[in-house]
Amino acid sequence: MTAAVTPFVTASTRPQPRRPRRRRPRPAAVDPETARLCRLAEAAAAAAFAVPLAALRAPTRRCAGIAFARQSAIYLAHVALGQDLAAVAAAFGRHRSTAMHACRRVEERRDDPATDALIETLEDLCRAQSAGPAGARP
C-alpha cells in the first residue's frame, strides 16, 4: 500500500497575486516664475557639469555625476534664487525630502575648495540671470 504523496505547500511557494504597478504621483502645480527659475538653475548646472538636460530631468537617479548635477540645480534654485523648497521639489518632480537631501549633500561637498568655487560661480550666474536685463526684477 502506497500512500498518495501530496506536495508540501507553504505560503512562500504559493503563487502570489501581482501587485499593481506604483504610479508616480501627479506633479503639483508650480508657479510659472518658480518653474522659470528652476529651469535657469537646471540649465546652469547642466552646462557646468557637462550633463545633458534630459539626464537631469530623468525620473531616475542615474549615475553619481548626474545626481550631483541635479542636486546642485535644486540647491541653486532654493539657496541662490530664494525659492521655497517644496515648490522647487515640485518643479523638479521630486519629493520635498529629496530636495532637502540634495541641499544637504551640496552643502557637505562645499568643504572642497574646487566644488565651493564652482557652486559660488553658479550662484552668481543664476542671480545675475534671474534679475533679467539691466538688473531690474519685475
N, C-alpha and C positions, 0 to 999 in steps of 0.2 A: 504494500500500500504506500503510495507516494502522495504526500500532501501537496496541494497546489501552492506554489510559491507566489506570493503577491509582492510586488515591488514595494520597497520601503519609501514612503513619500513624506518629505518634510516640507516645512514652509519655504526652505531655500531652494528646493528642487521643483516646486510648483511653478508653472509659468505665471509671471507677474503681468498684470494689466499694464498697458503702455500709458504713461502719464502724458497729458497734453503738453505740447511744447510751450516753454515760457515765452511770453511775448514781451517785447520791450515796452515800457510804459510810453504813452504818448507824450512827446515833449511839451513842456509848459509854454504858454505864450510868453514871448520875450519882447520887451520894449525895443522898438527899432533902433534907438540910439545905443542901447546896450549891445544889441546884435552887431551894429556897425563897429563899435569899439572892440568887441571881441574878435571880429574878423580882422581888424587892424593889428591886434596883438598876435593873432594867429599867423598872419602874413609876415610879420616881423620875425617871429620865432622860426617859421619855416625857412625864411631866407638866411637867418643867422646860423641855423643848424644844418642847412643844406638838405632839407627834408621836403618831399612833395606835400602840397596841401592835402591831397587825397589821403595820404597816410596819416596826417594829423587828424583828419575828420573821420577816420575809420572807427567803427564802434568797438573794435577790439584793441587790446593794449599794444600789440605789435612788439618790436624789439626795444631794448632799453634806450637806445638813442632817440627813437621816435617818441617813446613815452616821456622822456625828459624834455624833448622839444614841446610836446603838448602841455606838460606840467608848467613849463616856462611861460607858455602863452596864457594859461589860466592865471598864473601868478601876475603877469604883466597887466592883464585885464582887471584884476582885483586890486593890486597894490599901486601900480603906476597910473592906471586910468580911473581908479577910485570907484569901481563898480561893485555892487552888492554881490557877495559870494554866491548866494542862491541864484541870482539872476545870471551870473557868469556860468555856473554849473548848468543851468537850463540851456543857455546859448551854446554850450559845448556838448550838450546831450549827455551829461554826466550827473551823478547824484551829488548833492551838496557835500557829503562827507568825502567824496572822491576829490572834489575841488579843494577842500580843506587840506587833504593829504598832499595834493600837488603843491600847495603853497608851503607846507612844512618841508617837503623834500627840496624845493628850490632854496629855501632859507638855510637848510642844512648844508647844501652844496656851495653856498656863497662863502663859506670859510676858505675855499680855494681861491687865491687871488685872480687867476685867469677867468674862472667862472663868474666871480664877482664883477670883474671889469666888463665882461660880455653882457651880463644882466643889467649893469648900470648903463651901458651904452644903449641897450634896447629900451630901458625905461625912458631915457632922454629922448630917443627917437619917437617912441609912442606918444609921449607927452607933446612933443612938437607937432606931430602929425594930427593928433586929436584936436589941437587948437584950431586947425584949419588955416586958410591963407591969412596972412598978416597977423596971426596970433589972436584973432578975435573968435570967441565962442558965441554961438547963437543963444 
